Amino acid sequence: MKFISDKVEVEKPFLELCDKIQECGSFIHPDVIIECSAGNMRIRAPETIKEGERLISLTARCLLPYRKFKFDLNQSQIVIKYYDDDLASEQVEMMQLMLKLFNALDKFAQHSKTSTRSLYYKDREFLDLLFKMRSDGQKNYGRFQGVTLNEFLLDDFFHSRVLGVKNELYQNPYFTHADANQRAKIQVCMPIMDCINHHPNSLGFQYSPGPKLTVRNSKPIADNDECFVIYGLYDAVDMLFAYGYPEPHAKYVRSVPLTIDFGSQTINVLSSLRRVKHANLKPHLKNLEFFLPRIVIKPEKKTVELSHLYIPQETAPNALRRVLKHALSKLDSGIQEGDTVAMVLKAEKEIIDANLRYYRDLLKMLAQRETAPGTEQIVENVVSVANIQIEKIQNYPHFQDTSVG
């Protein structure tokens, strides 16, 4: 493994952490290159590492249960305040080394400037407006109650760096706590693996025998040797809330919430982030599974409620129309084909119009209002996200059919 850094103080804790995880049975490919530049880490793979080849594997012993540690700030440096007695000594050592890295790279200070949800403390009115992009956005307010800004930022910082591990790790002695009995995912910090960045076209985290958590060589950007992993199914707005930066590569836009009124029937579109799993899909719907929302029929109100809708790009040009047609058929199986087509086209137009209007109005508002102190980077990121979403909506394959200017 080769380590390149523009900060001398980063090298010692980083190499110590590499040694520690390998002592605990983890794996780092000997040819991998890990680079630190301008406070950011990235993982690179030379041509000697084949596509899909294992880069890093962490044993359960090296996955550090976040909730077993309590953190604090000491002059903007993250420190361990206390930890559960049942943690292994090497797990505490690994966490201490991770904190040395975070502190040397000023990660908490960076996060403080980009945490979108920290607007609750800095510019509540602005956050209220942003939460309109997501139907469950204001449920986040519960996280702020009785919590200071720094306490929130610490928790938000680690939330952007942890992974919920799968059930097969629960039998490991390092995860023997109450959550195991509830079969709930355990949020863990991932030493070294934490360095790999997100790209929506890359491979995901994998679970291999051992059990081990593994990332493999995935280089989705042409003529670039940086390796990525997909953090989750996010569009630009989702990434802004979860990780504090604009993501330009997503293949869809998650629609803002809206209601589509057909007179006697209604579609309510939510914008939930909750994953939806569909069992026993009919053959004609199987290639639509990713785009299908949770569909709730309310016959007494003649309403169909959709958990979310995606505005796709050229890779799935007809997905939105097919989802709308399927949802309408669930509401009323007796709708004539011609009426269904007209209703789908009306709904499509209103969805495109509502999303374009929201993001254009957001840009106008930001151009006119004064930026609150300490929110400069957040505002800049929101402007970038709004422009990304507008461009993707205009790239919707049937955009011209909607006659939206």
RANORPE-V249119 format. One record per residue. N is the residue number from 1. RES is the residue in three letters. SS is DSSP state (helix for helix, strand for strand, loop for the rest). PHI is phi in degrees with one decimal (NA if undefined). OMEGA is omega in whole degrees, 0 to 359 (999 if undefined). Layout:
n->{N,N}
res->{RES,RES}
ss->{SS,SS}
phi->{PHI,PHI}
omega->{OMEGA,OMEGA}
This chain:
n->{1,2,3,4,5,6,7,8,9,10,11,12,13,14,15,16,17,18,19,20,21,22,23,24,25,26,27,28,29,30,31,32,33,34,35,36,37,38,39,40,41,42,43,44,45,46,47,48,49,50,51,52,53,54,55,56,57,58,59,60,61,62,63,64,65,66,67,68,69,70,71,72,73,74,75,76,77,78,79,80,81,82,83,84,85,86,87,88,89,90,91,92,93,94,95,96,97,98,99,100,101,102,103,104,105,106,107,108,109,110,111,112,113,114,115,116,117,118,119,120,121,122,123,124,125,126,127,128,129,130,131,132,133,134,135,136,137,138,139,140,141,142,143,144,145,146,147,148,149,150,151,152,153,154,155,156,157,158,159,160,161,162,163,164,165,166,167,168,169,170,171,172,173,174,175,176,177,178,179,180,181,182,183,184,185,186,187,188,189,190,191,192,193,194,195,196,197,198,199,200,201,202,203,204,205,206,207,208,209,210,211,212,213,214,215,216,217,218,219,220,221,222,223,224,225,226,227,228,229,230,231,232,233,234,235,236,237,238,239,240,241,242,243,244,245,246,247,248,249,250,251,252,253,254,255,256,257,258,259,260,261,262,263,264,265,266,267,268,269,270,271,272,273,274,275,276,277,278,279,280,281,282,283,284,285,286,287,288,289,290,291,292,293,294,295,296,297,298,299,300,301,302,303,304,305,306,307,308,309,310,311,312,313,314,315,316,317,318,319,320,321,322,323,324,325,326,327,328,329,330,331,332,333,334,335,336,337,338,339,340,341,342,343,344,345,346,347,348,349,350,351,352,353,354,355,356,357,358,359,360,361,362,363,364,365,366,367,368,369,370,371,372,373,374,375,376,377,378,379,380,381,382,383,384,385,386,387,388,389,390,391,392,393,394,395,396,397,398,399,400,401,402,403,404,405}
res->{MET,LYS,PHE,ILE,SER,ASP,LYS,VAL,GLU,VAL,GLU,LYS,PRO,PHE,LEU,GLU,LEU,CYS,ASP,LYS,ILE,GLN,GLU,CYS,GLY,SER,PHE,ILE,HIS,PRO,ASP,VAL,ILE,ILE,GLU,CYS,SER,ALA,GLY,ASN,MET,ARG,ILE,ARG,ALA,PRO,GLU,THR,ILE,LYS,GLU,GLY,GLU,ARG,LEU,ILE,SER,LEU,THR,ALA,ARG,CYS,LEU,LEU,PRO,TYR,ARG,LYS,PHE,LYS,PHE,ASP,LEU,ASN,GLN,SER,GLN,ILE,VAL,ILE,LYS,TYR,TYR,ASP,ASP,ASP,LEU,ALA,SER,GLU,GLN,VAL,GLU,MET,MET,GLN,LEU,MET,LEU,LYS,LEU,PHE,ASN,ALA,LEU,ASP,LYS,PHE,ALA,GLN,HIS,SER,LYS,THR,SER,THR,ARG,SER,LEU,TYR,TYR,LYS,ASP,ARG,GLU,PHE,LEU,ASP,LEU,LEU,PHE,LYS,MET,ARG,SER,ASP,GLY,GLN,LYS,ASN,TYR,GLY,ARG,PHE,GLN,GLY,VAL,THR,LEU,ASN,GLU,PHE,LEU,LEU,ASP,ASP,PHE,PHE,HIS,SER,ARG,VAL,LEU,GLY,VAL,LYS,ASN,GLU,LEU,TYR,GLN,ASN,PRO,TYR,PHE,THR,HIS,ALA,ASP,ALA,ASN,GLN,ARG,ALA,LYS,ILE,GLN,VAL,CYS,MET,PRO,ILE,MET,ASP,CYS,ILE,ASN,HIS,HIS,PRO,ASN,SER,LEU,GLY,PHE,GLN,TYR,SER,PRO,GLY,PRO,LYS,LEU,THR,VAL,ARG,ASN,SER,LYS,PRO,ILE,ALA,ASP,ASN,ASP,GLU,CYS,PHE,VAL,ILE,TYR,GLY,LEU,TYR,ASP,ALA,VAL,ASP,MET,LEU,PHE,ALA,TYR,GLY,TYR,PRO,GLU,PRO,HIS,ALA,LYS,TYR,VAL,ARG,SER,VAL,PRO,LEU,THR,ILE,ASP,PHE,GLY,SER,GLN,THR,ILE,ASN,VAL,LEU,SER,SER,LEU,ARG,ARG,VAL,LYS,HIS,ALA,ASN,LEU,LYS,PRO,HIS,LEU,LYS,ASN,LEU,GLU,PHE,PHE,LEU,PRO,ARG,ILE,VAL,ILE,LYS,PRO,GLU,LYS,LYS,THR,VAL,GLU,LEU,SER,HIS,LEU,TYR,ILE,PRO,GLN,GLU,THR,ALA,PRO,ASN,ALA,LEU,ARG,ARG,VAL,LEU,LYS,HIS,ALA,LEU,SER,LYS,LEU,ASP,SER,GLY,ILE,GLN,GLU,GLY,ASP,THR,VAL,ALA,MET,VAL,LEU,LYS,ALA,GLU,LYS,GLU,ILE,ILE,ASP,ALA,ASN,LEU,ARG,TYR,TYR,ARG,ASP,LEU,LEU,LYS,MET,LEU,ALA,GLN,ARG,GLU,THR,ALA,PRO,GLY,THR,GLU,GLN,ILE,VAL,GLU,ASN,VAL,VAL,SER,VAL,ALA,ASN,ILE,GLN,ILE,GLU,LYS,ILE,GLN,ASN,TYR,PRO,HIS,PHE,GLN,ASP,THR,SER,VAL,GLY}
ss->{loop,strand,strand,strand,strand,loop,loop,helix,helix,helix,helix,helix,helix,helix,helix,helix,helix,helix,helix,helix,helix,helix,helix,loop,loop,loop,strand,strand,loop,loop,loop,strand,strand,strand,strand,strand,strand,loop,loop,strand,strand,strand,strand,strand,strand,loop,loop,loop,loop,loop,loop,loop,loop,strand,strand,strand,strand,strand,strand,helix,helix,helix,strand,strand,strand,helix,helix,helix,strand,strand,strand,strand,strand,strand,loop,loop,strand,strand,strand,strand,strand,strand,strand,loop,loop,loop,loop,loop,helix,helix,helix,helix,helix,helix,helix,helix,helix,helix,helix,helix,helix,helix,helix,helix,loop,loop,helix,helix,helix,helix,helix,helix,helix,helix,loop,helix,helix,helix,helix,helix,helix,helix,loop,helix,helix,helix,helix,helix,helix,helix,helix,loop,loop,loop,loop,loop,helix,helix,helix,helix,helix,helix,helix,helix,loop,loop,loop,loop,helix,helix,helix,helix,helix,helix,helix,helix,helix,helix,helix,loop,loop,strand,strand,strand,strand,loop,helix,helix,helix,loop,loop,loop,helix,helix,helix,loop,loop,helix,helix,helix,helix,loop,loop,loop,loop,strand,strand,strand,strand,strand,loop,loop,helix,helix,helix,loop,strand,strand,loop,loop,loop,loop,loop,loop,loop,strand,strand,strand,loop,loop,loop,strand,strand,strand,strand,strand,loop,loop,loop,loop,loop,loop,loop,loop,loop,strand,strand,strand,strand,loop,loop,loop,loop,loop,loop,helix,helix,helix,helix,helix,helix,helix,helix,loop,loop,loop,loop,loop,loop,loop,loop,strand,strand,strand,loop,loop,loop,strand,strand,strand,strand,loop,loop,loop,loop,strand,strand,strand,strand,loop,loop,loop,loop,loop,loop,loop,loop,loop,loop,loop,loop,loop,helix,helix,helix,helix,helix,helix,helix,helix,helix,loop,loop,loop,strand,strand,strand,strand,helix,helix,helix,loop,strand,strand,strand,strand,loop,loop,loop,strand,strand,strand,loop,helix,helix,helix,loop,loop,helix,helix,helix,helix,helix,helix,helix,helix,helix,helix,helix,helix,helix,loop,loop,loop,loop,loop,helix,helix,helix,helix,helix,helix,helix,helix,helix,helix,helix,helix,helix,helix,helix,helix,helix,helix,helix,helix,helix,helix,helix,helix,helix,helix,helix,helix,helix,helix,helix,helix,loop,loop,loop,loop,loop,loop,loop,helix,helix,helix,helix,helix,helix,helix,helix,helix,helix,helix,helix,helix,helix,helix,helix,helix,helix,helix,loop,loop,loop,loop,helix,helix,helix,helix,loop,loop,loop}
phi->{NA,-111.3,-117.4,-121.8,-144.1,-94.4,-126.3,-60.6,-70.3,-84.1,-62.2,-62.4,-64.8,-65.1,-67.6,-62.6,-67.5,-58.5,-62.0,-65.1,-69.2,-73.8,-61.1,-94.1,93.5,-83.4,-130.8,-128.1,-59.2,-64.2,-96.4,-68.1,-115.2,-115.5,-119.9,-117.1,-144.2,53.2,83.5,-118.2,-106.4,-150.8,-113.9,-120.7,-127.8,-69.2,-64.7,-69.2,-98.9,-72.5,-60.0,85.6,-71.8,-65.9,-100.3,-142.0,-129.2,-112.3,-74.1,-57.0,-62.4,-100.5,-94.0,-99.1,-62.8,-58.3,-74.1,-89.1,-116.0,-119.1,-109.2,-146.3,-113.1,-127.9,54.5,69.2,-100.3,-79.8,-132.4,-82.7,-80.4,-163.7,-148.0,-67.2,-64.6,-83.4,-72.2,-71.8,-59.7,-69.5,-68.1,-64.2,-62.4,-64.0,-64.9,-60.9,-67.5,-60.8,-65.8,-59.4,-66.3,-55.8,-70.4,-64.2,-94.7,56.0,-64.7,-66.5,-62.9,-61.0,-64.0,-60.5,-82.0,-116.1,-67.4,-62.6,-69.1,-67.6,-60.4,-54.4,-94.1,-105.7,-162.3,-60.0,-60.5,-64.8,-63.9,-56.2,-66.1,-67.1,-65.3,-66.8,-72.0,-133.6,-63.9,-103.6,-60.3,-72.7,-63.2,-64.0,-60.7,-61.5,-69.2,-93.7,-64.8,68.0,-120.0,-75.9,-57.8,-66.0,-63.5,-64.6,-61.4,-61.0,-65.1,-65.3,-59.0,-72.0,-60.2,-81.5,-127.1,-103.7,-130.4,-81.8,-82.8,-75.3,-61.2,-65.1,-82.1,-66.2,-78.5,-70.9,-59.6,-78.8,-125.3,-92.8,-140.5,-58.7,-60.5,-61.8,-69.2,-90.5,57.2,-89.1,-66.4,-103.1,-80.7,-125.9,-87.5,-122.8,-55.3,67.3,-58.8,-58.1,-77.4,-80.4,-92.8,-92.0,-149.7,-67.1,-100.1,-101.7,-74.1,-95.7,-64.7,-124.1,-108.5,-122.5,-53.4,147.4,-78.1,-136.3,-98.4,-128.9,-118.8,-115.2,-64.1,-139.0,-121.6,-76.7,-97.6,-61.8,57.3,-141.0,-92.8,-74.3,-96.6,-132.7,-137.6,-87.7,-76.5,171.2,-89.2,-119.7,-99.2,-62.7,-67.5,-58.1,-65.9,-62.2,-72.5,-81.5,-126.5,77.0,-147.2,-79.4,-106.4,-86.3,-98.9,-60.1,-95.9,-160.8,-117.0,-79.0,-62.9,-69.6,-64.7,-162.1,-119.1,-112.3,-104.2,-103.8,93.9,-92.6,-135.8,-140.3,-111.9,-101.9,-101.5,-92.3,-142.6,-74.1,-90.7,-65.9,-64.7,-116.7,-108.9,-114.3,-102.8,56.9,-68.7,-68.1,-51.9,-73.2,-107.4,-61.7,-80.8,-108.8,-54.6,-58.2,-86.8,-71.6,-84.7,-74.4,-110.9,-117.7,-96.0,-118.7,-60.7,-65.6,-103.3,51.3,-128.5,-115.0,-107.1,-110.4,-63.7,-170.8,-140.9,-105.2,-94.2,-82.3,-107.9,-66.0,-72.8,-143.4,-60.7,-106.5,-61.0,-62.5,-62.4,-66.8,-64.2,-62.3,-62.6,-64.1,-64.8,-65.4,-67.0,-69.6,-73.1,-149.7,-70.6,-93.1,-64.0,-69.3,-55.3,-63.1,-66.4,-61.2,-59.6,-64.0,-69.1,-62.2,-67.0,-64.3,-63.0,-57.4,-61.4,-68.1,-65.8,-62.5,-62.6,-63.6,-71.9,-61.4,-62.4,-59.7,-71.2,-68.0,-64.4,-62.3,-64.2,-62.6,-62.6,-66.5,-70.3,-101.5,-96.4,-78.6,-78.6,-68.9,-57.5,81.7,-114.2,-57.9,-69.1,-63.1,-60.9,-59.7,-67.2,-64.8,-59.9,-61.2,-63.0,-59.0,-67.4,-61.8,-64.9,-60.5,-61.8,-69.0,-63.5,-68.9,-88.0,-55.4,-54.7,-107.5,-58.6,-63.5,-69.0,-81.1,57.0,-96.7,-91.0}
omega->{180,180,179,182,174,177,184,186,179,191,185,179,180,181,176,179,175,179,184,182,178,173,182,172,180,187,170,181,184,182,184,178,177,189,176,182,178,177,181,180,172,181,182,179,176,183,179,178,183,176,181,179,182,177,183,171,177,174,179,180,183,175,193,184,187,186,176,176,170,186,179,177,175,182,178,175,179,179,174,178,172,180,182,182,184,174,176,183,181,176,177,179,179,179,178,178,176,180,176,178,180,183,178,181,180,185,181,179,177,182,180,181,188,182,184,182,178,174,176,182,189,183,186,181,178,179,177,180,181,181,176,177,184,184,180,184,185,173,178,184,178,180,186,188,178,183,177,180,182,177,178,183,177,180,180,178,182,176,180,185,183,178,174,185,185,187,185,177,186,182,179,182,180,180,180,173,191,182,181,180,180,181,178,178,179,180,184,169,188,180,180,178,177,185,188,185,185,166,185,180,182,176,178,172,182,177,183,182,179,349,178,172,189,166,183,182,180,184,185,182,182,177,179,184,177,178,181,171,177,180,182,183,187,166,186,180,180,180,179,180,187,188,172,175,179,180,185,192,182,185,180,172,174,186,169,179,176,176,179,186,178,183,180,182,185,169,172,180,173,178,184,177,184,179,180,177,182,179,173,177,175,185,184,180,188,180,178,189,182,186,184,176,167,184,179,180,176,189,181,178,184,185,170,181,180,183,179,170,176,169,189,175,189,181,179,192,186,186,182,180,181,178,180,179,179,181,179,179,177,180,182,182,182,179,179,183,181,178,179,180,180,180,178,182,176,180,179,181,182,178,180,182,182,181,177,182,181,186,176,178,178,179,179,180,181,179,186,186,179,179,180,180,178,181,187,182,178,179,178,179,179,177,178,180,179,179,177,182,179,180,181,177,179,176,176,188,180,184,182,180,183,178,177,182,999}
